[in-house]
Structure formats: C-alpha cells, structure tokens
Amino acid sequence: MSADDATLDDARPAEVHALAIARELPGERIVCTSLGWAQAARTLAADRPSACVTAWFLDLYRLERAREASLADAAEPTTVFICTPDMPPGPFDIVVLPFAVDGEAELTRDLIQQAMQRLRIGGRLVAAIDNPRDTWLREQLAATGERVRVRPDESSRAAGVAYLLEKTAEPKRIRDFRCSFRFRDRGRLLEAVSRPGVFAHRRIDPAARHLLNAVDVAPGTHVLDIGCGSGCVAIGIAARDDQVRVHAIDSAARAVECTREGVARNGLANVTVALEAAGRVPDPGNYDLVLANPPYYAGHRISERFVEAAWEALAPGGTLLLATKKPRWYRETLPQRWRDVAEEYVKKYHLIEAVRP
C-alpha cells in the first residue's frame, strides 16, 4: 500500500479499534503510535482542530510515508510528526498504542511504561491488539497497577480487543530496558548498546559477526554500514584502524542513538552516524566498501533500497558485501548491474559480494 492510499479503511484493526475508543475521550494533548501511516493520529487531528495531536514513530521511513499521506489530503489539519528514540515528554491527556499480535514483547512493555510516565494524572491510555483472545497484553497493562477496562471490538469479534486505563498515580517502579553487551573483534573487546526495537537487542547478530569476519580493511578505507542496528559492524570495523572512516545509517531512531553511544563508549573518533531512510550519505560516489544485513520482511522492497543506496554511495570499483538467509533475489538481480558477483555460505547465512562497475 502506498502512502497516498493510507486511509482509515486501510488501517490495521487494532488501530481502528483504539481510535474508536479515543474519539470518545476528552483531551487536547494526544500522542499516537501507528501500525500503518498514522491513521489514528490524523483522524483525531481532523476531529479536534484545536488539539495538539502527535504521531510518534520510532522509524523514519514510516514517518515519511505517513507525512506523505497527510500532505496528500489538503483539507486535513496538520498533525505533528516526530521520529525520536523516546515518546515526547507530554504531559498528555490521551495516549493511543495499537499493537500487532506478532510485535516485540520487550518493546511493548517499554511503550506501555513510557505512556504511563507521559500521561497526566487523569489521562487515559488506549491500547489495542489484533488478537481477540489476548491475555498477554492485558497482563502487561495490569502490571501498571491501574484498573484495566476491556473493550472488545463490537463491529467484528475476530478483529481484536482494546483496553482503557486511567492514570491515577505516578508509576512507582521504572524499569530501564536499555542494555550494553560486549563482543570481540580481532582480539579487541568492544562494547555495544541496545534497546527494545533495535536490531539485534542484547547481542551481536550472527550476520554481523559473519560480516566482520569476512572483511579486511586497509588504512584510509571509506566504509558505509547500511542498517547499522546497534552498531556492532560499524564499531568493529572502525576499531581496527583509526585511519578507516565509517559512516553508519539506519532509519530507526533508537538504532542511531545506540550506535552513537556505542561509538562513544569505545572512544572511536572515525565513525559518523545518521538517521536516514532513503540511503542518502555525505560524499556519495566515494565509498570503497558498503556492508549490509538487510531485513527479510516487506518482500524485496527493503533489499532494493539497500542495494540502490550502496550503488549511489560506492566509487567505481567499490565493493558491496551483504549477509542474508534468503539469497535468491540477490542472485537473480545483482548480476544485471553489478560485476564479479560471488557468494559464500557460512553457518546458515549467505555472504554475497558484488563490485560496482
């Protein structure tokens, strides 16, 4: 679905259900997350022209598509769109949190805690999930100590369930979901930072390990890490030689925050990090090496964006090296434009190398 098609009819059931409840509640300061393109936030902004409605995203790509959808509707009031590692400070009258049934558990707990911190006393949290038999989300909400009211979806019993909480007191216990972990590269012990929603949380991902093991970099090499996650690849490569220059990008605000913190903890002055969804880099056409571990969801759209970003970044003769468990698309696509395409299988992963002509 394109951003131009992002109407309420296209929203996920959890977001529609949460919106239906939020529309019944009084409040002028509202923040919403989204499973789509900010349909709940945009509808509430249209309902309440005097309200301040914020659509909060952790991912810049999703924010940009949602903003496109908003701009396509000339009659729609302006919704505030932000992409930050944490929910804006508030205080809010209403927080709307739709969840997918296959969402990340620790991230869900983190978002609930942030919502309860940001609400004013008397403010309401509306949470919904695409699972009519849900018990898990209800348990997480009950752990806040507030009364949880259940609101089944009357329009379609199969769609899911929503919950309504009113904040009566400040949270007594605040959990820190952030963590740090250590990993070795070429004998050096390095430290990385991660948070829920960051790939990969609490550990170095095996694909990142394989990329590090497969690469040797000479002094002066200009490296781009696309989709840096917690920054293990960027940190590992940069720590090998202070004459290597590394630029790391990710569309996830928390990934960029964690990579920057990891870079600082390891005392690396040769790494730059940017929040970027379109693959834009400083000094395009002058990188020697691009490293990537593209996500597997969304078909091949993300793979296409990664490969195109690598093409624009690399100098002629520069190398793309990526790790994947699903190599078929790369096997079929890369030889059409790239040269010297090669593949190596390493412990359930395929390392694919290609040279920009």
C-alpha positions as CSV (number, residue, x, y, z in Angstrom):
1,M,0.0,0.0,0.0
2,S,1.3,3.4,-0.9
3,A,1.2,6.4,1.4
4,D,-1.4,8.0,-0.9
5,D,-3.7,5.1,-0.1
6,A,-3.3,5.4,3.6
7,T,-6.9,6.0,4.6
8,L,-8.7,4.8,7.8
9,D,-10.2,2.0,5.8
10,D,-6.7,0.6,5.2
11,A,-5.6,0.8,8.9
12,R,-4.9,-2.3,10.9
13,P,-7.9,-3.4,13.1
14,A,-6.0,-2.6,16.3
15,E,-5.5,0.9,15.2
16,V,-9.1,1.4,14.1
17,H,-10.4,-0.1,17.4
18,A,-8.1,2.1,19.5
19,L,-9.1,5.1,17.5
20,A,-12.9,4.4,18.0
21,I,-12.3,4.5,21.8
22,A,-10.0,7.5,21.8
23,R,-12.6,9.5,19.8
24,E,-15.0,9.1,22.8
25,L,-12.5,10.6,25.3
26,P,-12.0,14.3,26.1
27,G,-8.5,15.6,25.6
28,E,-6.5,18.2,23.7
29,R,-2.9,16.8,24.0
30,I,-2.7,13.4,22.3
31,V,0.1,11.2,21.2
32,C,-0.4,8.1,19.0
33,T,1.8,5.3,17.6
34,S,0.8,3.6,14.5
35,L,0.8,0.2,12.8
36,G,0.4,1.9,9.4
37,W,0.6,5.6,8.3
38,A,-0.7,7.5,11.4
39,Q,-4.4,6.9,10.5
40,A,-5.4,7.3,14.2
41,A,-3.4,10.5,14.8
42,R,-4.6,12.0,11.5
43,T,-8.3,11.2,12.3
44,L,-8.1,12.6,15.8
45,A,-6.4,15.8,14.4
46,A,-9.3,16.2,11.9
47,D,-11.9,15.6,14.7
48,R,-10.2,18.2,17.0
49,P,-8.8,21.2,15.1
50,S,-7.8,22.9,18.3
51,A,-5.9,19.9,19.7
52,C,-2.2,19.1,19.5
53,V,-2.0,15.6,18.1
54,T,1.4,14.0,17.7
55,A,2.1,10.9,15.5
56,W,5.2,9.4,17.1
57,F,7.4,7.0,15.2
58,L,10.5,5.1,16.0
59,D,11.2,4.6,12.3
60,L,11.9,7.5,9.9
61,Y,10.7,5.6,6.8
62,R,7.3,5.0,8.3
63,L,7.1,8.6,9.4
64,E,7.9,9.9,5.9
65,R,5.3,7.7,4.3
66,A,2.7,8.9,6.9
67,R,3.6,12.5,6.3
68,E,3.2,12.0,2.5
69,A,-0.3,10.6,3.2
70,S,-1.1,13.6,5.4
71,L,0.1,16.1,2.7
72,A,-2.0,14.3,0.1
73,D,-5.1,15.4,1.9
74,A,-5.2,19.2,1.5
75,A,-8.2,19.5,3.8
76,E,-6.5,17.6,6.7
77,P,-5.3,19.6,9.7
78,T,-1.6,19.5,10.4
79,T,-0.6,16.5,12.6
80,V,2.8,16.8,14.4
81,F,5.1,14.0,13.1
82,I,8.1,13.1,15.1
83,C,10.7,10.3,15.0
84,T,12.6,10.1,18.2
85,P,14.0,7.2,20.4
86,D,11.5,8.0,23.1
87,M,7.9,9.2,23.4
88,P,7.7,13.0,23.6
89,P,7.6,14.3,27.2
90,G,4.0,15.3,27.5
91,P,2.0,15.6,29.7
92,F,-0.7,14.0,27.5
93,D,-4.4,13.6,28.0
94,I,-4.6,10.6,25.8
95,V,-2.0,8.0,24.6
96,V,-3.0,5.6,21.8
97,L,-1.0,2.4,21.4
98,P,-2.1,-0.1,18.8
99,F,-0.1,-3.4,18.8
100,A,0.4,-6.2,16.3
101,V,0.0,-9.7,17.6
102,D,3.5,-10.6,16.5
103,G,5.1,-7.5,18.0
104,E,8.2,-7.5,20.1
105,A,7.3,-8.2,23.8
106,E,10.0,-6.1,25.4
107,L,9.3,-3.1,23.1
108,T,5.6,-3.4,24.1
109,R,6.4,-3.3,27.8
110,D,8.7,-0.3,27.1
111,L,6.0,1.6,25.3
112,I,3.4,1.0,28.0
113,Q,5.8,2.2,30.6
114,Q,6.6,5.4,28.6
115,A,2.9,6.0,28.1
116,M,2.1,5.8,31.8
117,Q,5.0,8.2,32.5
118,R,3.9,10.8,29.9
119,L,0.2,10.8,30.8
120,R,-1.1,13.5,33.2
121,I,-2.9,12.3,36.3
122,G,-6.4,11.5,35.0
123,G,-5.1,11.0,31.5
124,R,-6.1,7.8,29.6
125,L,-4.2,5.1,27.8
126,V,-5.9,3.3,25.0
127,A,-4.1,0.1,23.9
128,A,-5.4,-2.4,21.3
129,I,-4.1,-5.6,19.8
130,D,-5.1,-7.7,16.7
131,N,-5.9,-10.7,18.8
132,P,-9.4,-11.3,20.2
133,R,-8.2,-14.0,22.6
134,D,-5.4,-11.8,24.1
135,T,-4.4,-12.2,27.7
136,W,-0.7,-11.2,27.4
137,L,-1.2,-7.5,26.7
138,R,-3.9,-7.3,29.4
139,E,-1.4,-8.7,31.9
140,Q,1.2,-6.2,30.9
141,L,-1.3,-3.3,31.3
142,A,-2.5,-4.7,34.7
143,A,1.2,-4.7,35.9
144,T,1.0,-0.9,35.8
145,G,-1.2,-1.1,38.9
146,E,-4.1,0.8,37.2
147,R,-7.5,-0.6,36.5
148,V,-7.8,-2.2,33.1
149,R,-11.1,-1.9,31.3
150,V,-11.7,-4.3,28.4
151,R,-13.3,-3.1,25.3
152,P,-14.0,-5.9,22.8
153,D,-14.5,-4.9,19.1
154,E,-18.3,-4.9,18.7
155,S,-18.0,-4.5,14.9
156,S,-16.1,-7.7,14.4
157,R,-15.4,-10.2,17.2
158,A,-12.5,-11.6,15.2
159,A,-10.7,-8.3,14.9
160,G,-9.1,-8.0,18.3
161,V,-9.6,-6.3,21.7
162,A,-8.8,-2.9,23.2
163,Y,-8.1,-1.8,26.8
164,L,-8.6,1.5,28.5
165,L,-6.7,2.7,31.6
166,E,-6.9,5.9,33.5
167,K,-3.8,7.1,35.3
168,T,-4.4,7.7,39.0
169,A,-0.8,7.9,40.3
170,E,2.7,8.2,39.0
171,P,4.4,4.8,38.3
172,K,6.2,3.5,41.4
173,R,8.8,1.5,39.6
174,I,10.6,2.5,36.4
175,R,12.4,-0.3,34.5
176,D,15.5,0.5,32.4
177,F,15.1,-1.5,29.2
178,R,18.4,-0.3,27.7
179,C,21.4,-2.6,28.0
180,S,25.0,-2.9,26.9
181,F,26.9,-6.0,25.8
182,R,30.4,-6.9,24.8
183,F,31.8,-8.6,21.8
184,R,35.2,-9.4,20.4
185,D,36.7,-8.4,17.0
186,R,40.3,-9.4,16.1
187,G,41.1,-9.8,19.7
188,R,39.8,-6.5,20.9
189,L,36.9,-6.4,23.4
190,L,34.3,-3.9,22.3
191,E,31.0,-2.6,23.8
192,A,27.7,-2.0,22.2
193,V,24.4,-0.6,23.4
194,S,20.9,-1.7,22.5
195,R,17.3,-1.1,23.4
196,P,14.0,-2.8,22.6
197,G,13.2,-2.2,18.9
198,V,16.8,-2.2,17.9
199,F,18.3,-5.0,15.8
200,A,19.7,-7.0,17.4
201,H,18.7,-6.3,21.0
202,R,21.1,-7.6,23.8
203,R,23.5,-9.4,21.5
204,I,25.6,-9.3,18.4
205,D,23.7,-10.7,15.5
206,P,25.3,-13.7,13.8
207,A,25.1,-12.0,10.4
208,A,27.0,-9.0,11.8
209,R,29.6,-11.4,13.2
210,H,30.0,-13.0,9.7
211,L,30.4,-9.7,8.0
212,L,33.1,-8.7,10.5
213,N,34.9,-12.0,10.0
214,A,34.7,-11.7,6.2
215,V,36.2,-8.2,5.9
216,D,39.8,-6.8,5.9
217,V,40.1,-3.1,5.6
218,A,43.2,-1.1,4.8
219,P,44.0,2.3,6.3
220,G,42.1,5.0,4.5
221,T,39.2,2.8,3.5
222,H,35.9,4.6,3.4
223,V,33.1,2.3,4.7
224,L,29.3,2.6,4.8
225,D,27.2,0.5,7.1
226,I,23.6,0.5,5.9
227,G,21.0,-0.5,8.5
228,C,23.6,-0.3,11.4
229,G,21.2,-1.5,14.2
230,S,23.1,-1.5,17.4
231,G,26.3,-0.6,15.5
232,C,28.4,-3.7,16.0
233,V,29.7,-3.8,12.4
234,A,30.5,-0.1,12.3
235,I,32.2,-0.2,15.7
236,G,34.2,-3.4,14.9
237,I,35.5,-2.1,11.6
238,A,36.3,1.4,12.9
239,A,38.2,-0.1,15.9
240,R,40.6,-1.9,13.7
241,D,42.4,1.2,12.4
242,D,41.8,4.9,13.2
243,Q,42.6,5.7,9.6
244,V,39.4,3.8,8.4
245,R,36.4,6.1,8.0
246,V,33.0,4.6,8.8
247,H,29.6,6.1,8.2
248,A,26.6,4.3,9.7
249,I,23.0,4.9,8.8
250,D,19.6,3.5,9.9
251,S,16.0,4.6,9.7
252,A,15.4,3.6,13.3
253,A,15.9,6.4,15.8
254,R,16.8,4.1,18.6
255,A,19.4,2.3,16.4
256,V,21.1,5.6,15.6
257,E,21.0,6.6,19.3
258,C,22.5,3.2,20.4
259,T,25.2,3.3,17.7
260,R,26.3,6.8,18.7
261,E,26.5,5.7,22.3
262,G,28.5,2.6,21.4
263,V,30.9,4.7,19.3
264,A,31.4,7.0,22.3
265,R,31.9,4.2,24.8
266,N,34.7,2.7,22.6
267,G,36.4,6.0,22.1
268,L,36.1,6.0,18.3
269,A,36.6,9.3,16.5
270,N,36.4,7.8,13.0
271,V,32.6,7.0,12.9
272,T,29.7,9.2,11.9
273,V,26.1,8.1,12.4
274,A,22.9,9.5,10.8
275,L,19.2,8.9,10.9
276,E,18.4,8.1,7.2
277,A,15.6,6.4,5.5
278,A,16.4,7.0,1.8
279,G,20.1,5.9,1.8
280,R,21.5,9.4,1.4
281,V,25.1,9.8,2.5
282,P,27.6,12.6,2.6
283,D,30.1,12.4,-0.3
284,P,28.2,9.9,-2.4
285,G,30.2,8.0,-5.0
286,N,33.4,7.9,-2.8
287,Y,32.9,4.9,-0.6
288,D,35.2,1.9,-1.0
289,L,33.1,-0.7,0.9
290,V,29.4,-1.0,1.8
291,L,28.3,-3.5,4.4
292,A,24.7,-4.5,5.0
293,N,22.4,-7.1,6.7
294,P,19.0,-6.2,5.1
295,P,15.9,-7.2,6.9
296,Y,13.8,-10.0,5.4
297,Y,10.3,-8.6,5.8
298,A,8.5,-6.4,3.2
299,G,9.4,-8.7,0.4
300,H,12.3,-7.3,-1.6
301,R,11.5,-3.6,-1.2
302,I,14.0,-3.1,1.6
303,S,16.6,-5.2,-0.3
304,E,16.1,-2.9,-3.4
305,R,16.6,0.2,-1.3
306,F,19.7,-1.2,0.4
307,V,21.3,-2.2,-3.0
308,E,20.4,1.1,-4.6
309,A,21.8,3.1,-1.7
310,A,25.0,1.0,-2.0
311,W,25.2,1.8,-5.7
312,E,24.9,5.5,-5.1
313,A,27.5,5.5,-2.3
314,L,30.2,3.4,-3.8
315,A,33.0,4.6,-6.0
316,P,33.6,2.7,-9.3
317,G,35.3,-0.5,-8.3
318,G,33.9,-0.3,-4.8
319,T,32.5,-3.5,-3.1
320,L,29.1,-4.3,-1.6
321,L,29.2,-7.1,0.9
322,L,25.9,-8.3,2.5
323,A,24.7,-11.1,4.6
324,T,21.3,-12.8,4.1
325,K,19.5,-16.1,4.7
326,K,17.5,-15.5,1.5
327,P,19.9,-15.2,-1.4
328,R,17.7,-15.9,-4.4
329,W,16.7,-12.3,-5.1
330,Y,20.3,-11.1,-5.0
331,R,21.5,-14.0,-7.2
332,E,18.9,-13.0,-9.8
333,T,19.2,-9.2,-9.5
334,L,22.8,-8.2,-8.8
335,P,24.4,-9.6,-12.0
336,Q,22.1,-7.4,-14.1
337,R,24.0,-4.3,-13.0
338,W,26.9,-5.3,-10.8
339,R,30.0,-7.3,-11.7
340,D,32.1,-10.1,-10.1
341,V,29.1,-11.2,-8.0
342,A,30.2,-14.0,-5.7
343,E,28.5,-16.0,-2.9
344,E,29.8,-17.9,0.2
345,Y,27.7,-20.0,2.6
346,V,28.7,-19.6,6.3
347,K,26.7,-21.2,9.1
348,K,23.1,-20.7,7.7
349,Y,24.0,-17.3,6.1
350,H,24.9,-16.4,2.6
351,L,27.6,-13.7,2.2
352,I,27.1,-12.0,-1.2
353,E,29.8,-9.8,-2.7
354,A,29.4,-7.6,-5.7
355,V,31.6,-4.8,-7.4
356,R,30.2,-1.6,-8.7
357,P,31.4,-1.2,-12.3
